[in-house]
Amino acid sequence: MADSAAAQLYDLIRQDGELTRSLFRQALQDPGGTVQRIRQLGQERGLELTDDTIRQFIASLDDDASKQWLVKARGGL
């Protein structure tokens, strides 16, 4: 269930270009804070996720854009 909630939240974030860019910029400076922000975005949408669930989901992504994002923000994600 957590994986489906994470996938649903990921799709919502990916559909919002400004939010995606904002999270990317934050991840470059504060990766741990980015995970917390993603968790808060989920809570606002009724999706209960843990920081670990978010990190695991992000690590499992298999598309080039996400992999590039992870390489740049690897520190705390």
PDB file of N, CA, C and O in Angstrom:
ATOM      1  N   MET A   1       0.820  -1.195   0.000  1.00  0.00           N
ATOM      2  CA  MET A   1       0.000   0.000   0.000  1.00  0.00           C
ATOM      3  C   MET A   1       0.861   1.255   0.000  1.00  0.00           C
ATOM      4  O   MET A   1       0.541   2.227  -0.685  1.00  0.00           O
ATOM      5  N   ALA A   2       1.948   1.242   0.762  1.00  0.00           N
ATOM      6  CA  ALA A   2       2.824   2.406   0.805  1.00  0.00           C
ATOM      7  C   ALA A   2       3.448   2.654  -0.560  1.00  0.00           C
ATOM      8  O   ALA A   2       3.598   3.802  -0.978  1.00  0.00           O
ATOM      9  N   ASP A   3       3.819   1.561  -1.267  1.00  0.00           N
ATOM     10  CA  ASP A   3       4.399   1.724  -2.594  1.00  0.00           C
ATOM     11  C   ASP A   3       3.412   2.372  -3.552  1.00  0.00           C
ATOM     12  O   ASP A   3       3.799   3.211  -4.365  1.00  0.00           O
ATOM     13  N   SER A   4       2.141   1.994  -3.468  1.00  0.00           N
ATOM     14  CA  SER A   4       1.153   2.595  -4.362  1.00  0.00           C
ATOM     15  C   SER A   4       0.914   4.054  -3.985  1.00  0.00           C
ATOM     16  O   SER A   4       0.684   4.889  -4.860  1.00  0.00           O
ATOM     17  N   ALA A   5       0.967   4.364  -2.701  1.00  0.00           N
ATOM     18  CA  ALA A   5       0.818   5.768  -2.275  1.00  0.00           C
ATOM     19  C   ALA A   5       2.005   6.577  -2.763  1.00  0.00           C
ATOM     20  O   ALA A   5       1.842   7.710  -3.216  1.00  0.00           O
ATOM     21  N   ALA A   6       3.202   6.005  -2.674  1.00  0.00           N
ATOM     22  CA  ALA A   6       4.394   6.697  -3.155  1.00  0.00           C
ATOM     23  C   ALA A   6       4.322   6.905  -4.665  1.00  0.00           C
ATOM     24  O   ALA A   6       4.675   7.975  -5.161  1.00  0.00           O
ATOM     25  N   ALA A   7       3.873   5.902  -5.386  1.00  0.00           N
ATOM     26  CA  ALA A   7       3.737   6.014  -6.840  1.00  0.00           C
ATOM     27  C   ALA A   7       2.701   7.077  -7.206  1.00  0.00           C
ATOM     28  O   ALA A   7       2.904   7.856  -8.138  1.00  0.00           O
ATOM     29  N   GLN A   8       1.602   7.101  -6.474  1.00  0.00           N
ATOM     30  CA  GLN A   8       0.566   8.097  -6.733  1.00  0.00           C
ATOM     31  C   GLN A   8       1.108   9.504  -6.484  1.00  0.00           C
ATOM     32  O   GLN A   8       0.859  10.416  -7.272  1.00  0.00           O
ATOM     33  N   LEU A   9       1.840   9.678  -5.401  1.00  0.00           N
ATOM     34  CA  LEU A   9       2.406  10.994  -5.097  1.00  0.00           C
ATOM     35  C   LEU A   9       3.449  11.378  -6.133  1.00  0.00           C
ATOM     36  O   LEU A   9       3.501  12.532  -6.558  1.00  0.00           O
ATOM     37  N   TYR A  10       4.280  10.428  -6.544  1.00  0.00           N
ATOM     38  CA  TYR A  10       5.290  10.689  -7.567  1.00  0.00           C
ATOM     39  C   TYR A  10       4.636  11.184  -8.854  1.00  0.00           C
ATOM     40  O   TYR A  10       5.118  12.133  -9.472  1.00  0.00           O
ATOM     41  N   ASP A  11       3.547  10.547  -9.254  1.00  0.00           N
ATOM     42  CA  ASP A  11       2.841  10.978 -10.468  1.00  0.00           C
ATOM     43  C   ASP A  11       2.298  12.393 -10.319  1.00  0.00           C
ATOM     44  O   ASP A  11       2.369  13.187 -11.257  1.00  0.00           O
ATOM     45  N   LEU A  12       1.757  12.710  -9.153  1.00  0.00           N
ATOM     46  CA  LEU A  12       1.243  14.070  -8.925  1.00  0.00           C
ATOM     47  C   LEU A  12       2.360  15.096  -9.002  1.00  0.00           C
ATOM     48  O   LEU A  12       2.188  16.162  -9.594  1.00  0.00           O
ATOM     49  N   ILE A  13       3.495  14.782  -8.412  1.00  0.00           N
ATOM     50  CA  ILE A  13       4.637  15.704  -8.439  1.00  0.00           C
ATOM     51  C   ILE A  13       5.149  15.858  -9.865  1.00  0.00           C
ATOM     52  O   ILE A  13       5.423  16.970 -10.317  1.00  0.00           O
ATOM     53  N   ARG A  14       5.275  14.756 -10.559  1.00  0.00           N
ATOM     54  CA  ARG A  14       5.813  14.783 -11.926  1.00  0.00           C
ATOM     55  C   ARG A  14       4.925  15.589 -12.870  1.00  0.00           C
ATOM     56  O   ARG A  14       5.423  16.173 -13.833  1.00  0.00           O
ATOM     57  N   GLN A  15       3.633  15.631 -12.613  1.00  0.00           N
ATOM     58  CA  GLN A  15       2.713  16.377 -13.474  1.00  0.00           C
ATOM     59  C   GLN A  15       2.791  17.880 -13.237  1.00  0.00           C
ATOM     60  O   GLN A  15       2.291  18.657 -14.051  1.00  0.00           O
ATOM     61  N   ASP A  16       3.410  18.303 -12.138  1.00  0.00           N
ATOM     62  CA  ASP A  16       3.524  19.718 -11.798  1.00  0.00           C
ATOM     63  C   ASP A  16       4.975  20.154 -12.001  1.00  0.00           C
ATOM     64  O   ASP A  16       5.816  19.963 -11.122  1.00  0.00           O
ATOM     65  N   GLY A  17       5.260  20.733 -13.149  1.00  0.00           N
ATOM     66  CA  GLY A  17       6.628  21.100 -13.503  1.00  0.00           C
ATOM     67  C   GLY A  17       7.275  22.043 -12.513  1.00  0.00           C
ATOM     68  O   GLY A  17       8.449  21.877 -12.180  1.00  0.00           O
ATOM     69  N   GLU A  18       6.540  23.023 -12.040  1.00  0.00           N
ATOM     70  CA  GLU A  18       7.107  23.976 -11.087  1.00  0.00           C
ATOM     71  C   GLU A  18       7.449  23.289  -9.764  1.00  0.00           C
ATOM     72  O   GLU A  18       8.502  23.552  -9.183  1.00  0.00           O
ATOM     73  N   LEU A  19       6.581  22.425  -9.297  1.00  0.00           N
ATOM     74  CA  LEU A  19       6.844  21.693  -8.068  1.00  0.00           C
ATOM     75  C   LEU A  19       8.056  20.780  -8.239  1.00  0.00           C
ATOM     76  O   LEU A  19       8.897  20.690  -7.346  1.00  0.00           O
ATOM     77  N   THR A  20       8.145  20.110  -9.371  1.00  0.00           N
ATOM     78  CA  THR A  20       9.284  19.244  -9.650  1.00  0.00           C
ATOM     79  C   THR A  20      10.582  20.036  -9.607  1.00  0.00           C
ATOM     80  O   THR A  20      11.552  19.601  -8.986  1.00  0.00           O
ATOM     81  N   ARG A  21      10.611  21.189 -10.260  1.00  0.00           N
ATOM     82  CA  ARG A  21      11.816  22.030 -10.263  1.00  0.00           C
ATOM     83  C   ARG A  21      12.144  22.528  -8.859  1.00  0.00           C
ATOM     84  O   ARG A  21      13.309  22.572  -8.463  1.00  0.00           O
ATOM     85  N   SER A  22      11.123  22.897  -8.123  1.00  0.00           N
ATOM     86  CA  SER A  22      11.323  23.365  -6.751  1.00  0.00           C
ATOM     87  C   SER A  22      11.923  22.277  -5.872  1.00  0.00           C
ATOM     88  O   SER A  22      12.847  22.540  -5.102  1.00  0.00           O
ATOM     89  N   LEU A  23      11.408  21.069  -5.979  1.00  0.00           N
ATOM     90  CA  LEU A  23      11.937  19.952  -5.201  1.00  0.00           C
ATOM     91  C   LEU A  23      13.365  19.633  -5.614  1.00  0.00           C
ATOM     92  O   LEU A  23      14.194  19.308  -4.764  1.00  0.00           O
ATOM     93  N   PHE A  24      13.665  19.720  -6.900  1.00  0.00           N
ATOM     94  CA  PHE A  24      15.015  19.462  -7.375  1.00  0.00           C
ATOM     95  C   PHE A  24      15.986  20.490  -6.796  1.00  0.00           C
ATOM     96  O   PHE A  24      17.056  20.128  -6.305  1.00  0.00           O
ATOM     97  N   ARG A  25      15.616  21.763  -6.852  1.00  0.00           N
ATOM     98  CA  ARG A  25      16.485  22.804  -6.302  1.00  0.00           C
ATOM     99  C   ARG A  25      16.709  22.585  -4.812  1.00  0.00           C
ATOM    100  O   ARG A  25      17.825  22.739  -4.316  1.00  0.00           O
ATOM    101  N   GLN A  26      15.651  22.227  -4.105  1.00  0.00           N
ATOM    102  CA  GLN A  26      15.783  21.979  -2.679  1.00  0.00           C
ATOM    103  C   GLN A  26      16.678  20.779  -2.432  1.00  0.00           C
ATOM    104  O   GLN A  26      17.500  20.806  -1.516  1.00  0.00           O
ATOM    105  N   ALA A  27      16.541  19.737  -3.220  1.00  0.00           N
ATOM    106  CA  ALA A  27      17.333  18.517  -3.031  1.00  0.00           C
ATOM    107  C   ALA A  27      18.825  18.773  -3.191  1.00  0.00           C
ATOM    108  O   ALA A  27      19.643  18.120  -2.542  1.00  0.00           O
ATOM    109  N   LEU A  28      19.177  19.706  -4.039  1.00  0.00           N
ATOM    110  CA  LEU A  28      20.589  20.039  -4.213  1.00  0.00           C
ATOM    111  C   LEU A  28      21.184  20.640  -2.942  1.00  0.00           C
ATOM    112  O   LEU A  28      22.367  20.450  -2.660  1.00  0.00           O
ATOM    113  N   GLN A  29      20.375  21.358  -2.182  1.00  0.00           N
ATOM    114  CA  GLN A  29      20.856  22.043  -0.984  1.00  0.00           C
ATOM    115  C   GLN A  29      20.490  21.319   0.303  1.00  0.00           C
ATOM    116  O   GLN A  29      21.227  21.396   1.286  1.00  0.00           O
ATOM    117  N   ASP A  30      19.373  20.623   0.311  1.00  0.00           N
ATOM    118  CA  ASP A  30      18.855  20.015   1.541  1.00  0.00           C
ATOM    119  C   ASP A  30      18.096  18.730   1.219  1.00  0.00           C
ATOM    120  O   ASP A  30      16.866  18.706   1.276  1.00  0.00           O
ATOM    121  N   PRO A  31      18.816  17.666   0.883  1.00  0.00           N
ATOM    122  CA  PRO A  31      18.132  16.430   0.488  1.00  0.00           C
ATOM    123  C   PRO A  31      17.186  15.889   1.559  1.00  0.00           C
ATOM    124  O   PRO A  31      16.080  15.457   1.237  1.00  0.00           O
ATOM    125  N   GLY A  32      17.599  15.905   2.814  1.00  0.00           N
ATOM    126  CA  GLY A  32      16.736  15.403   3.883  1.00  0.00           C
ATOM    127  C   GLY A  32      15.466  16.231   4.014  1.00  0.00           C
ATOM    128  O   GLY A  32      14.385  15.692   4.248  1.00  0.00           O
ATOM    129  N   GLY A  33      15.601  17.529   3.863  1.00  0.00           N
ATOM    130  CA  GLY A  33      14.436  18.403   3.913  1.00  0.00           C
ATOM    131  C   GLY A  33      13.492  18.156   2.755  1.00  0.00           C
ATOM    132  O   GLY A  33      12.280  18.334   2.879  1.00  0.00           O
ATOM    133  N   THR A  34      14.048  17.748   1.632  1.00  0.00           N
ATOM    134  CA  THR A  34      13.226  17.445   0.464  1.00  0.00           C
ATOM    135  C   THR A  34      12.352  16.229   0.729  1.00  0.00           C
ATOM    136  O   THR A  34      11.179  16.211   0.355  1.00  0.00           O
ATOM    137  N   VAL A  35      12.915  15.217   1.369  1.00  0.00           N
ATOM    138  CA  VAL A  35      12.137  14.023   1.705  1.00  0.00           C
ATOM    139  C   VAL A  35      10.998  14.408   2.649  1.00  0.00           C
ATOM    140  O   VAL A  35       9.868  13.948   2.487  1.00  0.00           O
ATOM    141  N   GLN A  36      11.299  15.246   3.624  1.00  0.00           N
ATOM    142  CA  GLN A  36      10.253  15.703   4.557  1.00  0.00           C
ATOM    143  C   GLN A  36       9.177  16.482   3.815  1.00  0.00           C
ATOM    144  O   GLN A  36       7.988  16.326   4.093  1.00  0.00           O
ATOM    145  N   ARG A  37       9.592  17.318   2.874  1.00  0.00           N
ATOM    146  CA  ARG A  37       8.615  18.098   2.100  1.00  0.00           C
ATOM    147  C   ARG A  37       7.737  17.180   1.256  1.00  0.00           C
ATOM    148  O   ARG A  37       6.529  17.395   1.152  1.00  0.00           O
ATOM    149  N   ILE A  38       8.335  16.165   0.658  1.00  0.00           N
ATOM    150  CA  ILE A  38       7.560  15.207  -0.133  1.00  0.00           C
ATOM    151  C   ILE A  38       6.557  14.493   0.771  1.00  0.00           C
ATOM    152  O   ILE A  38       5.402  14.303   0.391  1.00  0.00           O
ATOM    153  N   ARG A  39       6.997  14.101   1.964  1.00  0.00           N
ATOM    154  CA  ARG A  39       6.097  13.432   2.913  1.00  0.00           C
ATOM    155  C   ARG A  39       4.933  14.353   3.265  1.00  0.00           C
ATOM    156  O   ARG A  39       3.787  13.911   3.332  1.00  0.00           O
ATOM    157  N   GLN A  40       5.229  15.646   3.491  1.00  0.00           N
ATOM    158  CA  GLN A  40       4.172  16.611   3.815  1.00  0.00           C
ATOM    159  C   GLN A  40       3.202  16.777   2.651  1.00  0.00           C
ATOM    160  O   GLN A  40       1.993  16.878   2.858  1.00  0.00           O
ATOM    161  N   LEU A  41       3.725  16.805   1.436  1.00  0.00           N
ATOM    162  CA  LEU A  41       2.841  16.884   0.263  1.00  0.00           C
ATOM    163  C   LEU A  41       1.904  15.689   0.224  1.00  0.00           C
ATOM    164  O   LEU A  41       0.725  15.828  -0.105  1.00  0.00           O
ATOM    165  N   GLY A  42       2.422  14.528   0.556  1.00  0.00           N
ATOM    166  CA  GLY A  42       1.591  13.329   0.612  1.00  0.00           C
ATOM    167  C   GLY A  42       0.517  13.441   1.674  1.00  0.00           C
ATOM    168  O   GLY A  42      -0.640  13.092   1.436  1.00  0.00           O
ATOM    169  N   GLN A  43       0.895  13.926   2.846  1.00  0.00           N
ATOM    170  CA  GLN A  43      -0.074  14.074   3.937  1.00  0.00           C
ATOM    171  C   GLN A  43      -1.190  15.029   3.546  1.00  0.00           C
ATOM    172  O   GLN A  43      -2.351  14.803   3.888  1.00  0.00           O
ATOM    173  N   GLU A  44      -0.848  16.093   2.833  1.00  0.00           N
ATOM    174  CA  GLU A  44      -1.861  17.048   2.379  1.00  0.00           C
ATOM    175  C   GLU A  44      -2.868  16.393   1.442  1.00  0.00           C
ATOM    176  O   GLU A  44      -3.998  16.862   1.309  1.00  0.00           O
ATOM    177  N   ARG A  45      -2.457  15.320   0.801  1.00  0.00           N
ATOM    178  CA  ARG A  45      -3.329  14.608  -0.149  1.00  0.00           C
ATOM    179  C   ARG A  45      -3.872  13.309   0.436  1.00  0.00           C
ATOM    180  O   ARG A  45      -4.432  12.479  -0.280  1.00  0.00           O
ATOM    181  N   GLY A  46      -3.700  13.142   1.743  1.00  0.00           N
ATOM    182  CA  GLY A  46      -4.222  11.961   2.415  1.00  0.00           C
ATOM    183  C   GLY A  46      -3.395  10.708   2.203  1.00  0.00           C
ATOM    184  O   GLY A  46      -3.882   9.598   2.416  1.00  0.00           O
ATOM    185  N   LEU A  47      -2.153  10.874   1.786  1.00  0.00           N
ATOM    186  CA  LEU A  47      -1.256   9.743   1.541  1.00  0.00           C
ATOM    187  C   LEU A  47      -0.235   9.689   2.672  1.00  0.00           C
ATOM    188  O   LEU A  47       0.622  10.566   2.787  1.00  0.00           O
ATOM    189  N   GLU A  48      -0.330   8.681   3.486  1.00  0.00           N
ATOM    190  CA  GLU A  48       0.582   8.551   4.623  1.00  0.00           C
ATOM    191  C   GLU A  48       1.820   7.766   4.201  1.00  0.00           C
ATOM    192  O   GLU A  48       1.731   6.584   3.870  1.00  0.00           O
ATOM    193  N   LEU A  49       2.960   8.422   4.215  1.00  0.00           N
ATOM    194  CA  LEU A  49       4.220   7.814   3.825  1.00  0.00           C
ATOM    195  C   LEU A  49       5.277   8.117   4.875  1.00  0.00           C
ATOM    196  O   LEU A  49       5.226   9.149   5.544  1.00  0.00           O
ATOM    197  N   THR A  50       6.225   7.217   5.011  1.00  0.00           N
ATOM    198  CA  THR A  50       7.363   7.482   5.882  1.00  0.00           C
ATOM    199  C   THR A  50       8.524   7.988   5.029  1.00  0.00           C
ATOM    200  O   THR A  50       8.526   7.829   3.808  1.00  0.00           O
ATOM    201  N   ASP A  51       9.503   8.593   5.681  1.00  0.00           N
ATOM    202  CA  ASP A  51      10.690   9.032   4.953  1.00  0.00           C
ATOM    203  C   ASP A  51      11.363   7.842   4.279  1.00  0.00           C
ATOM    204  O   ASP A  51      11.807   7.946   3.135  1.00  0.00           O
ATOM    205  N   ASP A  52      11.442   6.713   4.978  1.00  0.00           N
ATOM    206  CA  ASP A  52      12.079   5.526   4.401  1.00  0.00           C
ATOM    207  C   ASP A  52      11.327   5.013   3.182  1.00  0.00           C
ATOM    208  O   ASP A  52      11.946   4.602   2.200  1.00  0.00           O
ATOM    209  N   THR A  53      10.002   5.033   3.235  1.00  0.00           N
ATOM    210  CA  THR A  53       9.204   4.596   2.080  1.00  0.00           C
ATOM    211  C   THR A  53       9.491   5.487   0.885  1.00  0.00           C
ATOM    212  O   THR A  53       9.621   5.001  -0.239  1.00  0.00           O
ATOM    213  N   ILE A  54       9.587   6.776   1.120  1.00  0.00           N
ATOM    214  CA  ILE A  54       9.870   7.721   0.033  1.00  0.00           C
ATOM    215  C   ILE A  54      11.254   7.443  -0.542  1.00  0.00           C
ATOM    216  O   ILE A  54      11.421   7.376  -1.760  1.00  0.00           O
ATOM    217  N   ARG A  55      12.248   7.282   0.333  1.00  0.00           N
ATOM    218  CA  ARG A  55      13.611   7.009  -0.141  1.00  0.00           C
ATOM    219  C   ARG A  55      13.663   5.707  -0.946  1.00  0.00           C
ATOM    220  O   ARG A  55      14.306   5.650  -1.994  1.00  0.00           O
ATOM    221  N   GLN A  56      12.991   4.670  -0.459  1.00  0.00           N
ATOM    222  CA  GLN A  56      12.989   3.384  -1.163  1.00  0.00           C
ATOM    223  C   GLN A  56      12.322   3.501  -2.522  1.00  0.00           C
ATOM    224  O   GLN A  56      12.796   2.929  -3.505  1.00  0.00           O
ATOM    225  N   PHE A  57      11.218   4.243  -2.578  1.00  0.00           N
ATOM    226  CA  PHE A  57      10.525   4.404  -3.853  1.00  0.00           C
ATOM    227  C   PHE A  57      11.407   5.163  -4.836  1.00  0.00           C
ATOM    228  O   PHE A  57      11.533   4.766  -5.994  1.00  0.00           O
ATOM    229  N   ILE A  58      12.015   6.248  -4.382  1.00  0.00           N
ATOM    230  CA  ILE A  58      12.882   7.044  -5.258  1.00  0.00           C
ATOM    231  C   ILE A  58      14.039   6.188  -5.768  1.00  0.00           C
ATOM    232  O   ILE A  58      14.396   6.257  -6.944  1.00  0.00           O
ATOM    233  N   ALA A  59      14.623   5.386  -4.884  1.00  0.00           N
ATOM    234  CA  ALA A  59      15.745   4.526  -5.289  1.00  0.00           C
ATOM    235  C   ALA A  59      15.318   3.477  -6.309  1.00  0.00           C
ATOM    236  O   ALA A  59      16.148   2.997  -7.081  1.00  0.00           O
ATOM    237  N   SER A  60      14.031   3.114  -6.323  1.00  0.00           N
ATOM    238  CA  SER A  60      13.560   2.074  -7.237  1.00  0.00           C
ATOM    239  C   SER A  60      13.177   2.610  -8.617  1.00  0.00           C
ATOM    240  O   SER A  60      12.910   1.826  -9.527  1.00  0.00           O
ATOM    241  N   LEU A  61      13.148   3.923  -8.782  1.00  0.00           N
ATOM    242  CA  LEU A  61      12.727   4.502 -10.060  1.00  0.00           C
ATOM    243  C   LEU A  61      13.688   4.093 -11.165  1.00  0.00           C
ATOM    244  O   LEU A  61      14.899   4.021 -10.957  1.00  0.00           O
ATOM    245  N   ASP A  62      13.140   3.828 -12.328  1.00  0.00           N
ATOM    246  CA  ASP A  62      13.953   3.304 -13.418  1.00  0.00           C
ATOM    247  C   ASP A  62      13.768   4.108 -14.703  1.00  0.00           C
ATOM    248  O   ASP A  62      13.718   3.540 -15.794  1.00  0.00           O
ATOM    249  N   ASP A  63      13.666   5.425 -14.573  1.00  0.00           N
ATOM    250  CA  ASP A  63      13.620   6.243 -15.778  1.00  0.00           C
ATOM    251  C   ASP A  63      14.798   7.216 -15.742  1.00  0.00           C
ATOM    252  O   ASP A  63      15.272   7.584 -14.667  1.00  0.00           O
ATOM    253  N   ASP A  64      15.264   7.626 -16.906  1.00  0.00           N
ATOM    254  CA  ASP A  64      16.488   8.425 -17.000  1.00  0.00           C
ATOM    255  C   ASP A  64      16.404   9.744 -16.237  1.00  0.00           C
ATOM    256  O   ASP A  64      17.365  10.134 -15.574  1.00  0.00           O
ATOM    257  N   ALA A  65      15.274  10.430 -16.322  1.00  0.00           N
ATOM    258  CA  ALA A  65      15.146  11.725 -15.644  1.00  0.00           C
ATOM    259  C   ALA A  65      15.278  11.552 -14.133  1.00  0.00           C
ATOM    260  O   ALA A  65      15.950  12.343 -13.470  1.00  0.00           O
ATOM    261  N   SER A  66      14.646  10.536 -13.599  1.00  0.00           N
ATOM    262  CA  SER A  66      14.721  10.297 -12.159  1.00  0.00           C
ATOM    263  C   SER A  66      16.127   9.886 -11.747  1.00  0.00           C
ATOM    264  O   SER A  66      16.619  10.319 -10.705  1.00  0.00           O
ATOM    265  N   LYS A  67      16.775   9.061 -12.549  1.00  0.00           N
ATOM    266  CA  LYS A  67      18.137   8.644 -12.228  1.00  0.00           C
ATOM    267  C   LYS A  67      19.073   9.849 -12.206  1.00  0.00           C
ATOM    268  O   LYS A  67      19.926   9.950 -11.324  1.00  0.00           O
ATOM    269  N   GLN A  68      18.928  10.756 -13.158  1.00  0.00           N
ATOM    270  CA  GLN A  68      19.765  11.956 -13.187  1.00  0.00           C
ATOM    271  C   GLN A  68      19.493  12.812 -11.957  1.00  0.00           C
ATOM    272  O   GLN A  68      20.422  13.347 -11.352  1.00  0.00           O
ATOM    273  N   TRP A  69      18.235  12.942 -11.591  1.00  0.00           N
ATOM    274  CA  TRP A  69      17.833  13.692 -10.400  1.00  0.00           C
ATOM    275  C   TRP A  69      18.503  13.091  -9.174  1.00  0.00           C
ATOM    276  O   TRP A  69      19.027  13.816  -8.328  1.00  0.00           O
ATOM    277  N   LEU A  70      18.486  11.774  -9.079  1.00  0.00           N
ATOM    278  CA  LEU A  70      19.075  11.098  -7.924  1.00  0.00           C
ATOM    279  C   LEU A  70      20.580  11.272  -7.857  1.00  0.00           C
ATOM    280  O   LEU A  70      21.135  11.450  -6.773  1.00  0.00           O
ATOM    281  N   VAL A  71      21.246  11.222  -9.000  1.00  0.00           N
ATOM    282  CA  VAL A  71      22.689  11.398  -9.008  1.00  0.00           C
ATOM    283  C   VAL A  71      23.052  12.760  -8.438  1.00  0.00           C
ATOM    284  O   VAL A  71      24.001  12.875  -7.662  1.00  0.00           O
ATOM    285  N   LYS A  72      22.312  13.783  -8.812  1.00  0.00           N
ATOM    286  CA  LYS A  72      22.610  15.131  -8.347  1.00  0.00           C
ATOM    287  C   LYS A  72      22.214  15.340  -6.902  1.00  0.00           C
ATOM    288  O   LYS A  72      22.844  16.137  -6.207  1.00  0.00           O
ATOM    289  N   ALA A  73      21.198  14.656  -6.430  1.00  0.00           N
ATOM    290  CA  ALA A  73      20.694  14.871  -5.082  1.00  0.00           C
ATOM    291  C   ALA A  73      21.004  13.699  -4.157  1.00  0.00           C
ATOM    292  O   ALA A  73      20.376  13.546  -3.110  1.00  0.00           O
ATOM    293  N   ARG A  74      21.954  12.888  -4.537  1.00  0.00           N
ATOM    294  CA  ARG A  74      22.220  11.625  -3.849  1.00  0.00           C
ATOM    295  C   ARG A  74      22.447  11.771  -2.352  1.00  0.00           C
ATOM    296  O   ARG A  74      22.052  10.885  -1.594  1.00  0.00           O
ATOM    297  N   GLY A  75      23.050  12.824  -1.911  1.00  0.00           N
ATOM    298  CA  GLY A  75      23.443  13.009  -0.521  1.00  0.00           C
ATOM    299  C   GLY A  75      22.477  12.473   0.519  1.00  0.00           C
ATOM    300  O   GLY A  75      22.844  11.563   1.262  1.00  0.00           O
ATOM    301  N   GLY A  76      21.277  12.983   0.606  1.00  0.00           N
ATOM    302  CA  GLY A  76      20.368  12.573   1.668  1.00  0.00           C
ATOM    303  C   GLY A  76      19.182  11.768   1.205  1.00  0.00           C
ATOM    304  O   GLY A  76      18.416  11.267   2.027  1.00  0.00           O
ATOM    305  N   LEU A  77      19.016  11.635  -0.087  1.00  0.00           N
ATOM    306  CA  LEU A  77      17.878  10.870  -0.581  1.00  0.00           C
ATOM    307  C   LEU A  77      18.249   9.410  -0.622  1.00  0.00           C
ATOM    308  O   LEU A  77      17.432   8.576  -1.011  1.00  0.00           O
TER     309      LEU A  77
END
